[in-house]
Amino acid sequence: QVQLVESGGGLVRPGESLRLSCAASGRTCSSCPVGWFRQAPGKEREFVATIIWSTSRTYYADSMKGRFTISRDNAKNTVYLQMNSLKPEDTAVYYCAASLRLDIVSQSHEYNYWGQGTQVTVSS
């Protein structure tokens, strides 16, 4: 079993930055991806970014490139999502998820474990 706990969400102004954290526990797979998804009101769940723990290989949705950065801290068993230049359209619930696949995956159905989500609101 894998447990994921997100934190770091909150209310920020447009143009500001925020860092989300995903603390993992349980039997995780070092060769498997851990990703971030988000879901805005009235919209489907959207892929944000993912990372392979053991190699630090990353993959981003095109709309996130240049603004968002995913990383991990092995000592803390934590994955981060650094979000810069935030826009109102970034407002959503952000979820951390872990997959049992052995490669980069960006489809929500390919992820097996999910955190509870953390709310990010970008507003002036």
Residue, then its C-alpha position, 0 to 999 in steps of 0.5 A: q500500500v502507498q499513502l500520499v499526502e499533499s500539502g502547500g496549497g493556498l491562496v496566492r496572487p497572479g504572478e506569485s509562486l507556490r511549492l506543493s509537497c507530496a509525502a509518500s509512505g508505504r511500499t513505493c516503487s523507485s522505478c515507477p512514476v509519481g505525478w501531479f494532476r489538477q482538476a478545476p471546477g467544471k473541468e476534467r482531471e488534467f495531467v501536470a507533470t511526473i517524475i521517475w523516482s530512481t532516475s529523476r526523469t521528468y515529463y511535463a504537460d506542454s502548458m506547464k513547461g517553463r513555469f512548473t518544475i517537479s522534483r524529489d527529495n529521497a531523504k524525505n520521501t517527498v515529491y515537489l511541484q514548484m509553480n511559478s508565474l501563477k495565473p488565475e487559470d491555474t486555480a484547481v485542486y492539485y493531486c499527487a499520484a503514484s503509478l505501478r508502471l515502469d515508465i513515464v505515464s501521463q494518463s490518470h487511469e495509469y496511476n494507482y494511488w492518489g492523495q487527498g488533494t490540495q487547493v490552489t487558488v490564484s486570485s487578486 
